Each structure stands twice: as structure tokens, then as C-alpha cells.
Amino acid sequence: MKRLLVMLAAVFVVVVITARTETSDGKSLFEKRCSGCHSLDRDKEGPRLGGVYGRTAGSVASFTYSDALKHSHITWDADTLDKWLAGPDKFVPDVDMAFHLESATERSTIIEYLKQVQ
């Protein structure tokens, strides 16, 4: 029984450390790849991204979006954010964001971070 408790505690520690590392990696990757144009809590060149997960595209009232994005009826989730980050203009033609991320790993890490910073 004692052995089982020690193993469970070890697994718990690994899970906690992994979760913290993923959040930390997501934050640093967001800062590296996205923060030139985006912030979590204020509009910049692009709209604020805090709370983006689950939000309707083009819905931050303080930001001026392209008509294409405002009328896209997209709800941002893991799938739509991945498609958007892979190629915004391919996903929604005639949008204003030209930047894209080729790395699926980087996209996934940033999306998980954005999901957590609601």
C-alpha cells in the first residue's frame, strides 16, 4: 500500500510540473510570436486575446476588424484557432492578419495557453 501511495504521489508531481511547464512555455511562446501585435488585456495592432477561447470572431467592440472576420460567424476553439494560426487568409479570405505559424507544435502550445488565460 505504501508503495502505491509513493507511486501515485510521484505521478501527481510529474503532472503538476508538466502542466506548469506547458503554461510557462505557452506564455513565453505567446510573448515571442504574438505580443508584437497582441496583448492579453488591451488592443494593439491586433485585438486583445485574453478570453479569446470561446469568443465569437470579430466581437471585441473596441477593435476594428475586417468585414470578412466580422461576418465569419467563427467561434474560437482549438480547431478554429489552429486553422487561423496556420493561415489566416486561407481560413478567412480578405482578413488583415498576414502572420502565420507553420509549426503545429507552436500553434498547439499557444492555443493551450490562450485557453487557460480566460
C-alpha positions in Angstrom: 0.0 0.0 0.0 2.8 2.4 0.9 4.5 1.7 -2.5 1.2 2.5 -4.3 0.9 5.8 -2.4 4.5 6.8 -3.3 3.9 6.0 -6.9 0.7 8.0 -7.0 2.5 10.9 -5.4 5.2 10.7 -7.9 2.7 10.7 -10.8 1.0 13.7 -9.3 4.2 15.7 -9.1 5.0 14.9 -12.7 1.6 16.0 -13.8 1.8 19.3 -11.9 5.3 20.0 -13.2 4.3 19.2 -16.8 1.2 21.5 -16.5 3.2 24.4 -15.2 5.9 23.9 -17.8 3.3 23.9 -20.6 1.7 27.1 -19.3 5.1 28.7 -19.0 6.1 27.5 -22.5 2.8 28.8 -23.8 3.3 32.2 -22.2 6.9 32.6 -23.5 5.9 31.4 -27.0 2.9 33.8 -27.0 5.2 36.6 -26.0 7.7 35.6 -28.7 5.3 35.0 -31.5 2.2 37.1 -30.8 2.9 40.0 -28.5 4.3 42.3 -31.2 0.7 42.8 -32.3 -1.4 41.4 -29.5 -1.8 41.7 -25.7 -4.0 39.7 -23.4 -5.7 42.7 -21.9 -5.6 45.6 -24.4 -5.9 46.1 -28.1 -2.7 46.8 -30.1 -2.2 46.3 -33.8 -4.4 43.2 -33.2 -7.3 42.7 -30.8 -6.8 41.7 -27.1 -6.5 37.9 -26.8 -7.4 37.3 -23.2 -10.7 35.4 -23.2 -10.4 34.7 -27.0 -11.1 31.0 -26.4 -14.8 30.6 -26.8 -15.3 34.1 -28.1 -17.0 34.9 -31.4 -14.6 36.2 -34.0 -14.7 40.0 -34.6 -16.6 40.7 -31.4 -14.3 42.9 -29.3 -16.2 46.2 -29.6 -13.1 48.4 -29.2 -11.3 46.8 -32.2 -11.9 47.5 -35.9 -11.9 44.1 -37.7 -12.1 43.4 -41.4 -15.6 42.8 -42.7 -14.7 39.3 -43.6 -13.8 38.4 -40.0 -16.8 40.3 -38.5 -19.1 38.2 -40.7 -17.3 34.9 -40.4 -19.5 33.6 -37.6 -16.5 31.7 -36.2 -16.3 30.8 -32.5 -12.7 30.5 -31.4 -11.8 27.0 -30.2 -8.8 24.7 -30.6 -9.8 23.7 -34.2 -10.6 27.2 -35.4 -7.6 28.8 -33.7 -5.3 26.2 -35.2 -6.7 26.8 -38.7 -6.4 30.6 -38.2 -2.9 30.5 -36.9 -1.8 28.1 -39.7 -3.0 30.6 -42.4 -5.5 33.3 -41.6 -6.1 34.3 -45.2 -6.7 30.7 -46.2 -9.1 30.2 -43.4 -11.0 33.5 -43.9 -10.1 35.2 -47.2 -9.7 39.0 -47.1 -8.6 39.4 -43.5 -6.0 41.8 -42.2 -3.7 39.3 -40.4 -0.8 38.2 -42.6 1.3 36.4 -39.9 1.0 32.6 -39.6 2.7 29.8 -37.7 3.9 26.9 -39.6 4.7 24.7 -36.6 1.8 22.7 -35.4 3.5 22.3 -32.0 3.8 26.0 -31.6 0.2 26.5 -32.6 -1.0 23.9 -30.1 1.1 25.4 -27.3 -0.1 28.9 -27.9 -3.8 27.7 -28.2 -3.5 25.8 -24.8 -2.1 28.9 -23.2 -4.9 31.1 -24.6 -7.4 28.5 -23.4 -6.0 28.9 -19.8 -5.9 32.8 -19.8 -9.6 33.3 -19.9 
